[in-house]
Amino acid sequence: MLFAFALTGSSRALAQELLFFPRVVLQKTSAQTDAAAETAAKVGSSAFYSNDWQRLRALVEFDYQYERDRGEVDHDAEFERAQLGWKFDSSNSVWLGRYHSPGGFWNTEHHHGALLQTSVTRPRISDFEDHGGPLPVHLFGLLYQSSRASGDGMFLFDMGVASGPRMEQDGLEPVAVLRGQHWGRMALVARATWRPDAAGETQGGVFLAQTRIPSDLTANDEIRQTLGGAGGTWDAHHWHLLSELYWVRNQFRASGNAASFVSGQVQLERHLDQWTLFARQESTASARNDPYLALFADFPKARTALGVRFDITPRQALTLELARHVNRDSTGYNEAAVQWSTVLP
C-alpha cells in the first residue's frame, strides 16, 4: 500500500512520498448534568512527507483542523512531527526533532491520518496531549531506532531523550514547532517490540518512560511521571486486535502528593470485504481523588465504543461510531460521530 510507512508507525524504511489525509467529522454529545447537548463539526487534513537521501532522511507531518463547536470557531495548525534523521545502516537510525513517543502502540500505529485508524475516536489514554490527553505524546529531542532479525521475526528497539510537555491551565502543552517555544524538562522513553513475522502486523512489546513535567498551575511545581506498560496488535485473516495496558505514577513536588492509576484499552475489529465492525472498551482504575487525573476533568472511568466502517474505495472510508462515556464520579453521557476520510493522491 502506498502509505504503508504511516500504517506501520515505523520510520525505519521510508520512501519519497507526499500524502494528504482529509477528514470531515460530525459529532453529537448528549446532555450532561452540568452541560447541554452539543454538536461539533470538524474539517481538517494531515499531510505526510518522507524522503531518504542516502543516509540523510526526513519525515514531516503537518495537521490543520477547523472546528465549530457551540457557535465557536477554532483553527489549529501545527507540525505534529518534524524529524531529520541519519541512517547508520539498514538497521540503525537516529532522529532529531519533534516525534511521537514510543511509549505505547496506538499513536505510533495510527499517527494523525484519520484513514489510518478504523474508529473515529482514539482511546482517551492515547489522546494527543494538546487535545486533552493525559500522557506526553509529542516529544522534541533525539530518537534512536534499531532492529534485529531473528529467523522470520524481528526485534525492534526505540529509545528517546527529549523535552517533554508543560502543564498549563488547559492541560499538557508539548513543545511546538510553529508557535513560540515553551520548553519542558527531560523525558526518557524506551520500547522493545517483537514481530514474529517481520512483514506482518502482529507485534507485542513493553514500554517505559520517565518525564519531568513543569507545572504553571502552582509556583515552582513539577510533576514527576513514571509510566510502564505493555501492548501490541494481533492480526489473523479477518480479525484484528489492538490492546494496551498502562501503569502511571505522578508525584507533585510542591505538595508532595503522589498517586498511581492503571488504564487499559482493547479494540477488536472484524473485516468483511468493504465493511469493518469494531468494538472498544476502555477502563481506568484510580483513587477517586487522584490529584493528577483531577486536572483532566473529562478523563473517563470507563468508555465503550461500537462502530462500523465502510470502505467506499481502498482509499476512502465512511465511519459511524457510538460511545458511552462514564466519568470518574459515575455520571455519564453518550456520543455519536460520523466521519468521512480519504488519502490523496
C-alpha positions in Angstrom: 0.0 0.0 0.0 1.3 3.5 -0.9 1.1 4.8 2.6 2.4 1.7 4.3 5.1 3.6 6.3 2.3 5.5 8.1 0.4 2.4 8.9 3.3 0.6 10.4 4.2 3.6 12.6 7.8 2.9 11.7 10.2 5.4 10.2 12.8 2.7 9.6 12.1 2.2 5.9 11.0 5.5 4.3 10.5 6.2 0.6 9.8 9.6 -1.1 6.1 10.3 -0.5 3.8 13.2 -0.2 0.3 12.2 1.0 -2.7 14.1 2.2 -5.4 12.7 4.6 -8.5 14.9 4.5 -11.3 14.3 7.0 -14.8 15.6 7.9 -16.3 14.7 11.3 -19.7 15.5 12.8 -20.1 14.7 16.5 -23.1 14.8 18.8 -22.8 14.7 22.6 -25.8 14.1 24.8 -26.8 16.4 27.6 -24.9 16.1 30.9 -25.8 17.2 34.4 -23.9 20.5 34.1 -23.9 20.9 30.3 -26.4 21.0 27.4 -26.2 18.6 24.5 -23.8 19.8 21.8 -22.9 19.2 18.2 -19.4 19.8 16.8 -18.2 19.9 13.2 -14.6 19.3 12.3 -12.8 19.7 8.9 -9.1 19.0 8.6 -6.3 17.3 6.8 -2.9 15.8 7.7 0.0 15.9 5.3 2.8 13.4 5.4 6.1 13.9 3.7 9.1 11.5 3.8 12.3 11.1 1.9 15.7 9.4 2.0 18.8 11.0 0.6 21.2 8.0 1.0 21.9 8.3 4.8 20.1 11.5 5.4 16.3 11.3 5.9 13.3 13.4 6.8 9.8 12.8 8.0 7.3 15.7 8.4 3.6 15.5 9.4 1.6 18.7 9.3 -2.0 18.9 10.6 -4.7 21.5 10.2 -8.2 21.5 11.7 -11.2 23.8 11.6 -13.7 23.2 14.3 -17.1 24.7 15.0 -18.5 23.8 18.4 -21.5 25.5 20.2 -21.2 28.5 17.8 -17.5 29.0 18.5 -14.9 28.6 15.7 -11.4 27.3 16.3 -8.4 26.8 13.9 -5.4 24.7 14.8 -2.3 24.2 12.6 0.9 22.5 13.7 3.8 20.3 12.6 2.8 17.2 14.6 6.1 15.6 13.6 9.2 17.2 12.1 12.1 14.9 12.1 15.6 14.9 10.5 17.4 11.6 10.7 20.7 9.8 9.9 20.7 6.2 8.8 23.9 4.5 10.1 23.0 1.3 8.2 19.8 -0.7 7.3 19.1 -1.4 11.0 20.0 1.7 12.9 18.9 5.3 12.7 18.8 8.4 14.9 16.4 11.3 14.6 16.3 14.9 15.8 13.1 16.9 16.1 9.5 16.5 17.2 8.3 12.9 17.2 5.6 10.7 18.6 6.6 9.0 21.8 7.1 5.2 21.5 5.5 4.9 25.0 2.5 3.0 23.7 1.3 1.5 20.4 -1.8 3.3 19.3 -0.2 6.6 18.3 2.8 5.1 16.6 0.5 2.8 14.5 -2.1 5.5 13.5 -0.5 8.9 13.9 -2.8 11.8 12.7 -4.1 10.5 9.4 -7.8 9.7 10.0 -8.0 7.0 7.4 -5.2 5.1 9.2 -7.4 4.0 12.1 -10.7 2.1 12.0 -12.5 4.1 14.6 -13.4 7.8 14.6 -12.0 8.5 18.1 -8.9 7.4 19.9 -8.8 5.7 23.3 -8.7 8.6 25.9 -5.4 7.3 27.4 -3.9 7.7 23.9 -5.4 11.0 23.0 -2.9 13.7 21.9 -2.0 15.8 24.9 -2.8 19.1 23.0 -6.3 17.6 22.6 -6.7 16.8 26.3 -4.8 13.6 26.6 -3.2 12.8 30.0 0.2 11.5 28.8 3.0 13.1 26.8 2.8 12.0 23.1 4.8 14.7 21.3 8.4 14.9 22.4 11.2 17.2 21.0 14.7 15.8 21.0 16.6 12.6 20.0 15.1 9.2 19.0 17.2 6.2 18.3 15.7 3.2 16.4 17.2 -0.2 15.9 16.1 -3.6 14.5 17.5 -7.1 14.7 16.3 -10.0 12.6 15.7 -13.4 14.3 14.5 -16.1 11.9 11.3 -14.9 10.3 10.8 -12.4 13.0 12.3 -9.1 14.2 13.1 -7.3 17.4 12.6 -3.5 17.3 14.0 -1.1 19.8 13.1 2.6 20.3 14.9 4.9 22.8 14.3 8.6 23.2 15.6 11.5 25.2 13.8 14.8 24.7 12.0 17.8 26.1 8.5 16.8 27.3 5.4 19.0 27.8 4.5 21.6 30.4 1.3 21.5 32.5 -0.8 24.6 31.7 -4.3 25.7 32.6 -5.8 23.8 29.7 -3.7 20.6 30.2 -0.4 19.4 28.9 1.2 21.6 26.3 4.0 20.0 24.2 6.9 21.8 22.6 5.6 23.4 19.4 7.2 23.9 16.1 5.2 26.8 14.7 4.4 28.7 17.9 6.8 30.2 20.3 8.9 27.6 22.2 8.0 26.7 25.8 10.5 24.1 26.6 9.7 21.4 29.2 12.1 19.2 31.1 13.7 15.9 30.4 11.7 13.0 29.1 13.2 9.5 28.8 11.3 6.7 26.9 12.1 3.3 25.6 10.2 0.5 23.9 11.1 -3.1 22.9 8.9 -4.8 20.3 8.8 -8.4 18.9 7.3 -9.1 15.5 7.0 -12.9 14.8 6.7 -12.1 11.1 8.9 -9.2 10.1 6.5 -8.3 7.2 3.3 -8.8 9.2 1.2 -6.6 11.5 1.2 -8.9 14.6 3.5 -7.5 17.3 3.9 -7.2 21.0 6.1 -5.3 23.4 6.8 -3.4 26.6 7.5 0.3 27.2 8.8 2.6 29.9 9.0 6.4 30.3 10.1 8.9 32.9 9.0 12.5 32.4 9.6 15.7 34.5 6.6 18.0 33.8 6.9 21.6 34.9 3.6 22.9 36.1 2.4 26.5 35.7 -0.6 25.9 38.0 1.5 26.2 41.2 4.7 28.2 41.7 7.8 26.2 41.4 5.9 22.9 40.9 6.9 19.9 38.9 5.1 16.6 38.2 7.4 13.5 38.0 5.6 11.0 35.9 6.7 7.3 35.7 5.0 5.2 33.0 5.2 1.5 32.3 3.1 -0.7 30.1 2.7 -3.4 27.5 0.7 -3.8 24.4 0.5 -4.8 20.8 -1.5 -5.9 17.8 -2.7 -9.3 16.6 -3.8 -9.8 13.0 -5.3 -13.1 11.8 -7.2 -13.2 8.5 -10.4 -11.2 9.0 -9.7 -10.3 12.7 -7.6 -7.5 14.1 -6.9 -6.8 17.8 -5.1 -3.9 19.4 -4.7 -3.8 23.2 -2.6 -1.8 25.7 -2.2 -1.6 29.5 -0.7 1.4 31.2 0.6 1.9 34.8 1.2 5.6 35.6 2.5 7.2 38.8 2.6 11.0 39.3 4.3 12.9 42.1 3.9 16.6 42.7 7.0 18.3 44.0 5.3 21.3 45.6 2.6 19.4 47.6 4.3 16.0 47.9 1.0 14.4 46.7 1.5 11.2 44.7 -0.8 8.6 43.2 -0.9 5.9 40.7 -3.6 4.7 38.2 -3.9 1.9 35.8 -5.6 2.3 32.4 -6.2 -0.1 29.6 -8.0 -0.4 26.3 -8.8 -3.2 23.9 -10.2 -2.8 20.4 -11.4 -5.8 18.3 -12.2 -5.5 14.6 -13.9 -7.8 12.2 -13.2 -7.2 8.5 -15.9 -8.3 6.0 -15.0 -7.2 2.4 -15.7 -3.5 2.4 -17.2 -3.4 5.9 -15.4 -3.4 9.2 -17.2 -3.9 12.6 -15.3 -2.7 15.7 -15.7 -2.5 19.4 -13.5 -0.9 22.0 -13.5 -1.0 25.8 -11.5 1.5 27.9 -11.2 1.2 31.7 -9.3 3.1 34.3 -8.7 2.2 38.0 -7.6 5.0 40.2 -8.2 6.7 43.5 -11.4 8.8 43.4 -9.4 12.0 44.3 -6.3 11.3 42.1 -4.6 14.7 42.0 -3.2 14.2 38.5 -6.4 12.9 36.9 -8.3 15.7 38.6 -6.5 18.0 36.1 -8.3 16.2 33.2 -12.0 16.6 34.0 -13.2 14.6 31.1 -10.9 11.6 31.5 -13.3 8.6 32.0 -13.5 5.8 34.4 -14.9 3.7 31.5 -15.7 4.2 27.9 -17.3 1.8 25.4 -17.3 2.4 21.7 -19.1 0.5 18.9 -19.0 1.2 15.2 -18.9 0.3 11.6 -16.6 1.5 8.8 -17.4 1.2 5.1 -14.5 1.4 2.7 -16.1 3.2 -0.3 -12.9 2.6 -2.2 -9.5 1.3 -1.0 -8.5 4.9 -0.3 -11.8 6.4 1.1 -14.0 5.4 4.0 -17.2 6.4 5.9 -17.3 5.5 9.6 -20.1 5.6 12.2 -19.2 5.3 15.9 -21.5 5.3 19.0 -20.0 5.5 22.5 -20.9 5.6 26.2 -18.6 7.7 28.4 -18.7 7.2 32.2 -17.0 9.8 34.3 -15.0 9.1 37.5 -17.9 10.2 39.6 -20.1 7.6 37.8 -22.1 10.2 35.8 -22.0 9.7 32.1 -23.1 10.8 28.6 -23.4 9.4 25.1 -21.6 10.3 21.9 -22.3 9.7 18.2 -19.9 10.5 15.4 -19.7 10.1 11.7 -16.5 10.6 9.7 -15.5 10.7 6.1 -11.8 10.2 5.4 -9.6 9.7 2.4 -6.0 9.8 1.2 -4.6 11.8 -1.7 -3.3 11.4 -4.3 
